[in-house]
Amino acid sequence: MAKPIATLRSASGVPTGRLAVWWVIASEIVIFGGLLGSYLLHRLGHPEWATYASHTNTWAGAFNTLVLLTSSLSAVLAHKAAEEGNGPLAAKRLLLTCLGGLTFLVVKGFEWTYEIQHGFTITANGFWSFYYSAAGLHGFHVIAGMIIMLFVAADARKNQELQRVELIGIYWHFVDLVWIFLFPLLYIAK
Amino acid sequence: MSSHADNHTDAAAHGHEGHHTNYVKIWAILVGMLVVSVAGPELGIRWVTLFTAFGIAVIKAYMVARYFMHLDIERPFVVKLLVVCLGLMFLFFFATAPDIMKHWGMNWMNESAKNANIPEPVHHVAAPAAGEAAPAHGEAAPAHGEAAPAPEAPAH
């Protein structure tokens, strides 16, 4: 079967598939940047939000940061294995990355359940609206990344389409990068 | 479907083959910085909190982008593309900040910010006469030509 054009074409010196991932990330910077910029503006304009922020669980946020950093490590190690032509090892490391994403979502689920039970819902006030919007949008990206990663791992296990391991890795590192900024904004600045 | 050999050639074409950073070491540094960012606010010093929370976040992001996303060996135009998008984000922030971060203006007042427990600034203006509205907490006196908000001004 002929390989897709994204794998073979490289008009800019960067394979088209990887270039597409960079374009996705460039647009994501604007999406998350706009959201976080708006949050920061409102946070500075509403000193009373510090009181609401004090209800977020710093330890849960820190644990999730550790989980995402570790999942980024396994993603980059999967890329290394793919470069060495070891598809099954790359697939195994991608599955570990997925496990990290799942752990992140489970912790987030417990966290949100506790907060909602205590009346901190998305409609409670501006702070909680931003909190659920930003963390929810990020969580959606985690879920999307995990689904794509499962498909890439299935191919990699058979030593097929190994170049995709790097592409999903770049996306996953970006998801980690967004959380690196969400963590101090939502959990530490109180 | 492609063969293993084809894929290996493709990986080499990416230009990232042979680039072996000690990823575990980078991860350990990132985790160390995470510990510092959590411990920093415990000291209760504002500038330490700001640095350990946001300064370290910037350093962590730089390390992830450079070593994990391999931006250090990526084509320069990709880096420029991402920097332009970051620039747009800052443009949005600084273009709207002067307006949004005000607590009151003509015919409106941010009541919740006004009522927040924030330190009273020292004003070098005469105290308002009885019945006149005082400026909100944390705000300077209105500039010349700018109307002070009436007591019945709608809440923001």
Chai-1 contact restraints between the chains, C-beta under 6 A:
chainA,res_idxA,chainB,res_idxB,connection_type,confidence,min_distance_angstrom,max_distance_angstrom,comment,restraint_id
A,M1,B,M1,contact,1.0,0.0,6.0,A-B,restraint_1
A,K3,B,S2,contact,1.0,0.0,6.0,A-B,restraint_2
A,G13,B,R75,contact,1.0,0.0,6.0,A-B,restraint_3
A,V14,B,R75,contact,1.0,0.0,6.0,A-B,restraint_4
A,P15,B,H14,contact,1.0,0.0,6.0,A-B,restraint_5
A,W22,B,V78,contact,1.0,0.0,6.0,A-B,restraint_6
A,A26,B,L81,contact,1.0,0.0,6.0,A-B,restraint_7
A,A26,B,L82,contact,1.0,0.0,6.0,A-B,restraint_8
A,A26,B,C85,contact,1.0,0.0,6.0,A-B,restraint_9
A,I29,B,C85,contact,1.0,0.0,6.0,A-B,restraint_10
A,V30,B,C85,contact,1.0,0.0,6.0,A-B,restraint_11
A,V30,B,L88,contact,1.0,0.0,6.0,A-B,restraint_12
A,G33,B,M89,contact,1.0,0.0,6.0,A-B,restraint_13
A,G37,B,M89,contact,1.0,0.0,6.0,A-B,restraint_14
A,G37,B,F92,contact,1.0,0.0,6.0,A-B,restraint_15
A,G37,B,F93,contact,1.0,0.0,6.0,A-B,restraint_16
A,L41,B,A97,contact,1.0,0.0,6.0,A-B,restraint_17
A,L41,B,I100,contact,1.0,0.0,6.0,A-B,restraint_18
A,L44,B,M101,contact,1.0,0.0,6.0,A-B,restraint_19
A,G45,B,I100,contact,1.0,0.0,6.0,A-B,restraint_20
A,G45,B,M101,contact,1.0,0.0,6.0,A-B,restraint_21
A,H46,B,A113,contact,1.0,0.0,6.0,A-B,restraint_22
A,P47,B,A116,contact,1.0,0.0,6.0,A-B,restraint_23
A,P47,B,I118,contact,1.0,0.0,6.0,A-B,restraint_24
A,E48,B,S112,contact,1.0,0.0,6.0,A-B,restraint_25
A,E48,B,A116,contact,1.0,0.0,6.0,A-B,restraint_26
A,A62,B,V38,contact,1.0,0.0,6.0,A-B,restraint_27
A,T65,B,L34,contact,1.0,0.0,6.0,A-B,restraint_28
A,L69,B,L30,contact,1.0,0.0,6.0,A-B,restraint_29
A,S72,B,F68,contact,1.0,0.0,6.0,A-B,restraint_30
A,L73,B,Y23,contact,1.0,0.0,6.0,A-B,restraint_31
A,L73,B,W27,contact,1.0,0.0,6.0,A-B,restraint_32
A,V76,B,Y23,contact,1.0,0.0,6.0,A-B,restraint_33
A,V76,B,F68,contact,1.0,0.0,6.0,A-B,restraint_34
A,E83,B,A11,contact,1.0,0.0,6.0,A-B,restraint_35
A,E83,B,E17,contact,1.0,0.0,6.0,A-B,restraint_36
A,G85,B,H8,contact,1.0,0.0,6.0,A-B,restraint_37
A,N159,B,H4,contact,1.0,0.0,6.0,A-B,restraint_38
A,Q160,B,M1,contact,1.0,0.0,6.0,A-B,restraint_39
A,L162,B,N7,contact,1.0,0.0,6.0,A-B,restraint_40
A,Q163,B,D10,contact,1.0,0.0,6.0,A-B,restraint_41
A,Q163,B,A11,contact,1.0,0.0,6.0,A-B,restraint_42
A,I170,B,M69,contact,1.0,0.0,6.0,A-B,restraint_43
A,H173,B,V64,contact,1.0,0.0,6.0,A-B,restraint_44
A,H173,B,F68,contact,1.0,0.0,6.0,A-B,restraint_45
A,H173,B,M69,contact,1.0,0.0,6.0,A-B,restraint_46
A,L177,B,A61,contact,1.0,0.0,6.0,A-B,restraint_47
A,L177,B,V64,contact,1.0,0.0,6.0,A-B,restraint_48
A,I180,B,A57,contact,1.0,0.0,6.0,A-B,restraint_49
A,I180,B,K60,contact,1.0,0.0,6.0,A-B,restraint_50
A,I180,B,A61,contact,1.0,0.0,6.0,A-B,restraint_51
A,F181,B,A57,contact,1.0,0.0,6.0,A-B,restraint_52
A,P184,B,A53,contact,1.0,0.0,6.0,A-B,restraint_53
A,P184,B,F54,contact,1.0,0.0,6.0,A-B,restraint_54
A,P184,B,A57,contact,1.0,0.0,6.0,A-B,restraint_55
A,I188,B,P41,contact,1.0,0.0,6.0,A-B,restraint_56
A,I188,B,A53,contact,1.0,0.0,6.0,A-B,restraint_57
